Amino acid sequence: ASSGFRRHHRAFMSYIVGAARSAIAKGKPDGILSSTHHPVDLMAKVLEGLVTQAGVPKGAVDDVICGVVTPLGKQGANVGRLATLKAGFPVETSGVQLNRMCGSGQQAINFASAGVLAGDYEVAIGCGVEMMGTEQMGSDSDLFNKE
């Protein structure tokens, strides 16, 4: 049941002002992207393209929230933050990675929107990266690697 408070006291709105994605290739260890790209490089290129296409200065972005399903190896060590720096955003722009399994990218968008609605951010990016050829599916849990 809604109390009506939200309906009458909305101070902020959240808008999607751009969308971008990378190339798609087969996710396998010897796939075209596995030997030529690193997840940080791939995400950095997408971030650069996104802010250019949307006309948003990099310095206006408060946070980059990046969904990553298997945060190990090349996809570990906070891809969101590293890609933000590699893309040339100011060091003051935060970056974080999260894992919500197959919904990681969508959750990142939801968190970015929620931050804007709460007044924590003026501009936030919700994104995701997954290079299936870099880490075996389920390799971040021993549930799937039982002998």
Secondary structure by P-SEA (a helix, b strand, c coil): ccccccccccccccccccccccccccccccccccccccaaaaaaaaaaaaaaaaccccccccbbbbbbccccccccccaaaaaaaaacccccccccccccccaaaaaaaaaaaaaaaaccccbbbbbcccccccccccccccccccc
